[in-house]
Amino acid sequence: MQEKWNQFVYYLREAKKNGVEEPEYHSTIEAQLQLLGWMRYKNEICHKPNLSIGNNGHIQPDILIQKDDKKQFVIEVKRPLHTQIAKDRDQLVSYMRQLKLKAGIYIGEHIEIFYDQPDSENAVSVLSIPLELDNKRGARFVELFSKDRFSKEAIVQFCEDRIKEMRHQESLNKIKDHLITDAKGQITEGMKMYLMEKYGNTFSESDIVGMLASLNFTATPKDGQQPVVDTPVPAPQKQGSVTTKAKQEHDKTQYSINGSTFQGKRRFVHQLVKLYVEQHPAATFAELENVFPPTLQGSYGVIRTIDYIREKGVEEYRYLMKDNEVLRSADGVTFAVCSQWGIGNTPRVVELAKNLGYNISTSGEASAPVSGTPQKEGRITCVLTRNANAKGIFDISTQSLTVLKGSTINPQHLDKIKPDTKKKRDALIAEFTERRGDELVVVKDAVFNSPSGAAVFCVGGSSNGWKDWRDEKNNELDIYRK
């Protein structure tokens, strides 16, 4: 199977290397499907079939695979340098459900199998395979989807087994994360129980606890990355003493790069990486990972490829994975920036940024409530990061807000957007924005009568702009409301 996978993926890799457009890639995929035994002349590989749905509806999936004139699975095709977005997945799942198919395949910058699990609101990505030779998952893909071995029952069983594996791995990852971030407590408690059982007749519990207090315990991933936390075991309290531990306050420090708007830790790191990529357009992913080594963050790394995140089964919320957050290197690798930043690892990134020549400012307790009387006149610089990366100027006297040129807004409408709001937003998008790749970029300043009108434009649907827009100190614009 491995050799057949290599034959199957070889021309897909060449297409990606050459940056071909979708029609040519589509033809390449159909040709490679014949390696798996599916035949065009038998009407098994159906190219963009026009299928009737319901009384008057029609759909046209990219590729439909049939066997004995019965639908087996559907394929959604995107060009090999495309970055998968939610719309691509939704389109594939829509075809699967309308055709009553449990399995669907996405083929673009990678190959991904989706499964429409019964009684589940969303389809599940069960396997992501990079376009590379000698990939073991690729061999499994060939085994599952070769015509002579294919059966819907086998696919369903595979997908159900994969979901169990993923959930099992997720549970293990949570234990691992907890151990890494709380090594002092987890390891100390375990060691205390072990030592008490082995040496309890010789030493008292206070002796063992005191000895453990003189040691530092850490948990480090096997790949050599350093943990975020490395805290010595606290000294034991004397019996009968009463101590009050102050609740650790959440660190609210914000950061600014070269005088830009202050942002929280995760947005600051993302902005730094994005800025570096923009200033070094020839940098490959390997070169970027050398600049932002994994040890700066800890077990999740600063940047990871999308294929790595999905192949390893890492929880996607640990990375900034929205369509307008994913980045691309010069060699066509799509990757995401880690979102797991705290007081223990952010200073390392700040130091790196300074070494790279960036001017970094901090705001201290920038998200604390405003002290004193809010400004009553003038113009306020503000930012909106919900589903967008927008900058604006709020005029206190007129209560109007200008979305500035260069902002990026949500390229899609939210699901529950009202028809009249959608129509108005479409007109604004046509007038003020331009699509650049997968991003929707504001190309000229857009003035709105209120922060909420500007927020709807940026977010893609209902939004309270008085709360979603924030000033440079992270205060809601509501404090300037008349």
Salt bridges, closest charged atoms under 4 A:
GLU14 OE2 - LYS17 NZ 3.26
GLU30 OE2 - HIS26 NE2 3.16
GLU30 OE1 - ARG40 NH2 3.37
GLU30 OE2 - HIS47 ND1 2.69
GLU44 OE2 - LYS147 NZ 2.61
ASP62 OD1 - LYS48 NZ 2.87
GLU76 OE2 - LYS78 NZ 3.73
ASP88 OD1 - LYS78 NZ 3.85
ASP88 OD2 - HIS82 NE2 2.60
GLU109 OE2 - HIS110 ND1 3.54
GLU112 OE1 - HIS110 NE2 2.79
GLU112 OE1 - ARG310 NH1 3.77
ASP116 OD1 - ARG97 NH2 2.99
GLU143 OE1 - ARG140 NH1 3.41
GLU143 OE2 - ARG149 NH1 3.95
GLU165 OE1 - ARG162 NH1 3.08
GLU170 OE2 - LYS174 NZ 3.79
ASP177 OD2 - ARG318 NH2 2.91
GLU205 OE2 - LYS192 NZ 3.19
ASP251 OD2 - LYS265 NZ 2.57
GLU289 OE2 - ARG304 NH1 3.77
ASP307 OD1 - HIS110 ND1 3.63
GLU315 OE1 - ARG318 NE 3.34
GLU316 OE2 - ARG310 NE 3.10
GLU325 OE2 - ARG267 NH2 2.71
ASP426 OD1 - HIS413 NE2 2.74
ASP426 OD2 - LYS422 NZ 3.36
GLU434 OE2 - ARG436 NE 3.02
GLU439 OE2 - LYS274 NZ 3.89
ASP468 OD2 - ARG386 NH1 3.18
GLU476 OE1 - LYS467 NZ 3.54
GLU476 OE2 - ARG470 NH2 3.78
ASP478 OD1 - ARG481 NH1 3.33
